[in-house]
Every structure is written in structure tokens, then in C-alpha cells.
Amino acid sequence: MHTDFNEAIKDIRDQVKGILIDLDGTVYIHGKPLDGVQEILDRLMENYNVLFLTNTDSKSKSFLMDYFLRIGLHLPEEKVFSVPEYIHEFLMNSGKSTYLLVTEDLEEYFQDVKQDDFSPDCVIVGDVRGRKDLQERLNTALRCLKRGADLYVMQKGITYVSSKGLSLDSGSYGKLLENASGKKMKVLGKPNPDFIISGCKKIGIEPTEACMVGDDLEADIEGGKKVGAKTILVKTGKYDEELLEEYMKNNITPDVIINSFLEIEKVFPLDQK
């Protein structure tokens, strides 16, 4: 991060041709969009090359878009790129067979990929909320891993806050299977460079021409840095000042820090390209 805020902003404006924006914790928090954020998003999309890059792994694309509408966010479907969408492309292009440990909605979304519940090429773990057969499916996943399958998680979050309180997230189940199988899990969502690079390709830019905006130091800031993108950290969602200090000691430092996404105009003026 530049010691001179204006210098950092100038660098971003000079070099950036596309903006990758996180959603949960950045644009909306606990299912509620930031006050006035829709107008800002509309003006950003009018003036800049924008893609919303989200690690949300509980919903298919259609369910995700419906969810955004329900909470009051109006986003063009082509401007949203989610982890399940990326993984679907990954599986279809690679031809890998998989055993899926995901929500029932995502099972339907992945119905056209090659699946195998005995000896697949990989096991993919995502959000499993609402699954009454979770124990059985975890055991099946473990047996697949012991037979040689690779272990992937959609995203490595350990916990999330549900309507009932703190709950186990995808990364917790990935860790459980990692410990039980001896297989090292690989993350497919942010901060995985391939996911971010794929997002850049969607809007026709090189990763070094991107600016990643988000609240998560690992997924958004470290992920952005891994591909050579500029990064903006917002002090909402998962923001943690102590964790920021630790990351900065390890030279993982956002180019700019703003209090909230509502201040994005400080970096990207909303009335001009």
C-alpha cells in the first residue's frame, strides 16, 4: 500500500481496465445491501468494465440471481461469476469425474457433469446446509478419497453466520475430510488464481489490468495479489484490523483501504470513464 493515498489512486486509475467486486461482506452484509449501494453499482457499471466475483457456494446461478433480487440487489446475470459456475466449466472442460458434497440445489445444477460415487477423479465439497444425509455423504466422500480421488473445496471458509447463529462452512468439512483421508484439499474459489484469471477473461482483461475489491484479506486481497491485480480492502464484512497487521508483515498489503464500498468513488469516479 502506498503511503500516499493519492499516489495509490493514481496508479490504480492509470493501470486498471476492469474491476472485480466481491459481494457478500462488501456490497451486502447479512443479506442486507448497504444503504445507497445500488445507485453506486449502477453508475460503476455504466462507466467501467465490472464483474462481480463471488465465493458463494450454496446456490446455483439462477437461485443466486433470485436471492439478489429478494434482498434488493439488481445485477445483470452476465456480470456475476460464481464459484459453482467456474467449477461447472472446470469439470466440463477437464472431463474429470466427481463426487459432489453440495446442496441439493447445486446437485441439480451439476447434473450434466460426469459423476461417480465409487472411484471418481475428484471429490468436490461445497456448502452442505440442509442435507439430512450429510453423515452418509461424508463417509462416501472419504471412501472415494481413499480410493485415490483428489480433494477440492469450493471455498475454504471455516464458519459463517446463519439466521440461527455461527455455523460450519465448507472449509470445515474440507478439513475434516483432509484429516481423515490424508489428502490435501485444494481451493477452487478465491484466492485460487485460476478462478480470478477466469473472471478476468470473462471481461476481456489481463489479471494485471484488474482491481479486486473486497473485505476478505485472504480471498480478495491475497488472491488479487497472486495474479498481479491491484486491490482495495473495505472495512466491512470480514475486515479484521489485527489480521491486516499480520498480513502486512508478510507483504500482503492492499493498495488502498476504504471504510466501506460506499467510498469507492474516491478511487473510481462515478461520472466519467
Secondary structure as UniProt FT lines:
FT   HELIX           5..15
FT   STRAND          18..21
FT   TURN            25..27
FT   STRAND          28..29
FT   TURN            30..31
FT   STRAND          32..33
FT   TURN            35..36
FT   HELIX           37..47
FT   STRAND          50..54
FT   HELIX           61..71
FT   HELIX           77..79
FT   STRAND          80..82
FT   HELIX           83..94
FT   STRAND          98..101
FT   HELIX           104..109
FT   TURN            110..112
FT   STRAND          122..125
FT   TURN            129..130
FT   TURN            132..133
FT   HELIX           134..146
FT   TURN            147..148
FT   STRAND          150..153
FT   STRAND          159..162
FT   TURN            163..164
FT   STRAND          165..168
FT   HELIX           170..181
FT   STRAND          186..187
FT   TURN            190..191
FT   HELIX           193..202
FT   TURN            203..204
FT   HELIX           207..209
FT   STRAND          210..214
FT   HELIX           217..222
FT   HELIX           223..226
FT   TURN            227..228
FT   STRAND          230..234
FT   TURN            237..238
FT   HELIX           241..249
FT   TURN            250..251
FT   STRAND          256..258
FT   HELIX           261..266
FT   TURN            270..271
//
